[in-house]
Amino acid sequence: MSCSAQGMHIAAIRLGLGLIFGLLIVSGYVVVPILFAQADSSTEAGRLAGHIFAAVNQGVLLLAVALAAFWFKLRQVSPPSHVDWMLLVLLAALVGANGWLVAPEIESIKHAAGAIDQLAKDDPLRMKFGMWHGVSSILHLLASLAAAVLLMKGAGTQTAACQPSGKGCASV
């Protein structure tokens, strides 16, 4: 692989890691809290948040697949560690579980209950919603932390760099 191609692959990995981290942080800790603070009803804010998280989850999973492909392509020059692979698989599993297992459960509760904020605090559906919402929040937090660790480690990008002389690639 040429030095410029290798550099582009490493840049793509770094960009992918940054996008994953940004998608998780901005959606969960900036956009959705603003929605709930500004929306006319928490029901409407929750509906919009569900759409946002669905799109974010799909984007994160696509980026995780792209990162795995770039890591595989660069495995001879700049192999990611086993920890990097485990963190990426963990991140994808957390996001997938949140999107495909937890979110449908939350949606079914909202469908059965209507406006959650109109239910009594001790209503079983409201309590079940609260439990699943808490599970979703924990999964999102753990995925965000895994993304932060991957980004801080520079996973899969730390061992290869081009020599300034243009004579190929060297390890750093």
N, C-alpha and C positions, 0 to 999 in steps of 0.2 A: 504494500500500500504506500502510495506516495506520501510525502510529508504534508503536503497541502490537504490531501484527502483525509489523512489522519487528524489533522488539526480541525477540519470541518466536522468530523465525527465527534471529537472531544467537545467542540463548541455545542454541537447538537445535544450531547448528553448533559452538559451544564445547563443549557437552556431548558431541556425537558425537566430536569430536577427543579429548577427555579419555577417553572410553570406549575408543576404539581404542587409544590409548597405554596405558591401564590394562590392557586385555585382553592386549596383547602383553607388557608388562613383568611383570605378576603371574603369568601362565601360565609364561613362559619362564624367569624369574629368581627366582621365589619358590616357586610351587606344585610344579613338576616337580622342582627340586632337593630339596625336602622329601620328595617321594614317594620318590626314589631313596635318600635318607638313612634313611627310616623303614620302607620296605616290606620284607617278608620276603625277597623276591627281586627282582633287577633285571629279570627277565623280567616279573613282575607290575607293577612300577613302569613299565616301558616300555609295557606294554599299556594301562595307565591313562593314561599321558602321551599316547599316540596318540589316545585318545578326547578328552582335554582339548584337544589342539591342533586336532583336527578341529572341535570346537565353537567354539573361539576363531577359527579361520580363517573359518568360516561367519559368525560374528558380525561380524568385522572387514569382510568383504566386503559384508555387508548395510549396515553403518554407512557404508562408503565410498560405496555407491550413494545412501544417504539424504543424505550430505553433498553429493554432486554435485547432487542434486535441489534442496537448499536453496541452494547456490551459484547454480544456474541461476535459481531464483526471485528471488534478490536481485541478479542481474547488473547491473541498472540503478542500484542504490543503493550496493551494496558488492561490486563485482566482485572475485573472487579473481584473483591475478596468474597469469601463465603458469607461473611457477615453482610456485605452489600446485597448479595442475592437474597439472603434471608429477610433483610429489611424490605426489599422490593416486593417479595412474595407476601410478606406480612401486610404491607401497605395495601396491596391489591386485594388481599383476602378481607381486610377490614372494610375497605371501600365497597367491595362486592357484597359482603354480608349486610352492610348498612343499606345498600341500594336494593338488593334482591330479597332480603329476608326481613329486615326491620321496617323499612319504609312501607312495604305492602301491608304489614301488620298495623302500622300507624294509620294508614289510609283506610283500612277496613274499620278500625275503631272510630275514626272521624265520620265515616259514612253511616255507621250505626248510631252514633251519638248526635250528629249534627254539630252545632256550635259547642265545642268543648267548654268554652268559658261560661256558657249558660248553665252547665250542669252544677249540681251541688258539689262542694269540696269532697264529700265522702261518697259520691256516686261511684259504683264499681267501674263503670266505663272511664270516668275521669281518672281514677286511680290507675287503671290499666294503661291508659294513654300516657300518664306521667311516667310509669315504669318504662314503657317502650321508648319514650322520648329521652329518658335518662340513658338507656342503653345506646341509643343512636348518638347522643352527645359524647359518650365515652368512646365509642368506636371512632367518631370523627376526631376527637382529641388524640387518640392513639395513632391514627393515620397521620395526623398533622405532625406529631412528634417523630414518627418514623421518617416522614419526608424531610423534616428539619435535620435529623441526623445524617441522612443521605446527602443532603445539600451541603452541610458543614464538612462532611468527610470528602466531598468532591468525588463521590463514588464512581469508580471506573475511569477516572481522569488523572489520577495523581502520578502515574509512573512513566508517562510518555510525553516527550516534547521534542520538537525539531531543533537541530543544531543550527545556530545562526549562520554557519558557513554554507548551509544549503546542501551538505553532504549526507542527507538522510536524517534518520531519527536516532535519538539517544535517550537513554533512561535518565530520569532525574530522581 
